[in-house]
Each structure stands twice: as structure tokens, then as C-alpha cells.
């Protein structure tokens, strides 16, 4: 295909990703509020959010295998279609079971979207991998930021039904834009989904894969903590609800700038220093949070937390892209992105246990010191986990040929 024509298709790619994140951000706000307005108990609302998430791990791996079998374009189109269907059902949803179906469709869309869009983004023409993934990251974070704010504003101004109409309209537009997604290298013919899925096990045998999983775990830390620990912490500091929301939104603001400004600088040849920089930033933000007492300073802490997580998120994507072939990129992303699955279940529990035992200030202090020690030992981790191979080593080449 003509490279100029391929480049011309990048607009729909970024626009559709932005709109999908609008929808996901809106749903995160609208779903619990709408369920509350229907009189559902807190237990039912929690189940509505948590139960569909339990299936995400399995869907994540199956979806990545389907993506490497049929191509990223088709799976992304399915993701956008699922979000549009969820919006259409939401217009008529008043029962718990129907809301559960809506949430399940949205979760299935989300569990496949991230791997597939990052895989496709890593294969785009017109720049190095870090630059392309940086642009995609900025679109994703900007879309999420707009969606989170838009959901609450529309619910207050228009009510839930009209908000759902806007949600559905945006989802349909993203689905239509997906018809113009760029074409990349075709997947090999004749491979079964099960055969591709087995590649995950082979990929996890390599120690450098676990280094990237550690990176993706650190990348997921800001999202995990700002959706669980930080709102409660800020409430304990007597912040009002609207200010808590504004402070938490800073987590998504700085990554937009990081993706555009520093995406091109992210490369595996600098991975040791980038790892140390990102993890140290996470540690400093947690340490600073332990002494936070004002809204502005707290917002700065969350902004630094988000920026540091964005650096680690880009690093994990670039590492995976450079250490895998295009034909197996989605399965590779699913494997190395396990940190995004593990962190939301473990980090909040660990920090919450520290809070229960020692209080918020000590908990943030302990967590911050732990991250600083991890950053200071960057050279050690890279020596241990990259001892078997480097990005240009023979075993990496062997891995690419096996998967």
C-alpha cells in the first residue's frame, strides 16, 4: 500500500481511540450514579462493577490471540461495535441484569481494546515506535479525561437518558471511523487461535518478559491508587467532593503532555535510565503525598504520579514492540501487560493494609520509600532479568521465531 495513503488513515485511528475513551470515561461515572438513582444498594452497585471485571483476564488472552489471528483492525472494529451496543442497551436499562449486561459488554470491549490498539499503534508508519505510541497515549488519556468530566456534567445538565444518547452517539461515530483504520502487515494464514494462545506460555518463560511485566505493574500504580486509596485519603483531609474529583483528574492531565513531548525519547537502549526515572517519580509522588495538606500541593502530587506512570506505560509498550514480531504483537502485549491485571488487585490491598495498621501518612511514606529503593536498584534488576538476552541478542531472535 502507498505509504502516503497509509499515513492519511491515521486521523480516524487517533480520533476513534479518543472517542472510545470518551465513552469509557463517561461510563465509569454514569454507571454507578445511574444505578444509585434506581435505588440499588451499594453491594449491588459494587457487584455491577466488579463481577464483569473477573472475566477480563481470560478475555484479554483470548482477544489477543484473535487479534493475531484475524488482525488488529477487525478486533478494534468489534470493540467499538460492542461499546455502541452497550450504549443502545443502556437507553432501555432499568433492571440489574440489563445493567450487568451493559457493563459486561463494555468490559469485554475494554479488555480487548487496550492490547489491540497498542499493537496496531506500534506498527503505524511515519515515525519511531515511541513517537507513535506517545501520540496514541496522549489521545487515550485526553479522551479519558474529557469523558470522566463530561459524564458528570451531562448527567447534571441533561439527565441520564440524554447523557446515554450522547454516549451512544459517540460510540457509533467511533465505530464508523473504525472503517477507515490503517492497514498494517497482514497476519500469517493457517494459524489457529489455540496455537497462537500457546505462544503466551512460551513468552512467559523468558526472564526479560518479567522485567516488562514489572514495568507495566508500575505503570498501573497511579490508576490503581487514585481509584481506591487517594479519594478516601483526600476525604480524610476534609476536601470537598468536587475538589477531590478535580485533584484526581490531574492523574490524566500530565500523561497527555508526556505522550506528545517525550514519546520519541522512549527506547529500549535507554530502558535502564527510563525505568529508574519513572519509578523514582512514583516514589517521590507517594512520599510527597504523605505530607500533603492542601489542594494545590495534593494536585501536584497526583500530577507527578500520573506523569511517572505514563513514562512507565510507554516504556512497557516500546519494549514489547521492539522485542516481538508484528504477527504476534497482540499476544506479546497481553503477556507483558499482565502488570495492568495484577496491580489493581494487589496494590490497593497492600496500601490499604498499611493504612489500617499505621495510618495514611506512614502508608504513603513506606510505599514511597519502597518505590525509591526499586528505582535505585534499576541496574540490578536489568542485570538479573536481562542476563539471558538483550534486544539484539540471539535468544530474542529465537523467541521471535518460536512464538
Buried (B, 14 or more C-beta within 10 A) or exposed (E): EEEEEBBEBBEBBBBBBBBBBBBBBBBBBBBBBBBEEBEBEEEBBEBBBEEBBEEBBEBBBBBBBBBBBEBBBBBBBBBBBBBBBBBBBBEEBEEBEEBBBBBBBBBBBBBBBBBBBBBBBBBBBEBBBBBBBBBBBBBBBBBBBBBBBBBBEBBEEEEBEEBBBBBBBBBBBBBBBBEBBBBBEEBEEEBEEEEBBBBBEBBBEBBBBBBBBBBBBBBBBBBBBBBBBBBEBBEEBEBEEEBBBBBBBBBBBBBBBBBBEBBBBBBBEBBBEBBBBBBBBBBBBBBBBBEBEEBEEBBBBBBBBBBBBBBBBBBBBBBBBBBBBBBBBBBBBBBBBBBBBBBBEBBBEBBBEBBEEEEBBEBBBBBBBBBBEBBEBBEEBBEEBBEEBBBEEEEBEEBBEEB
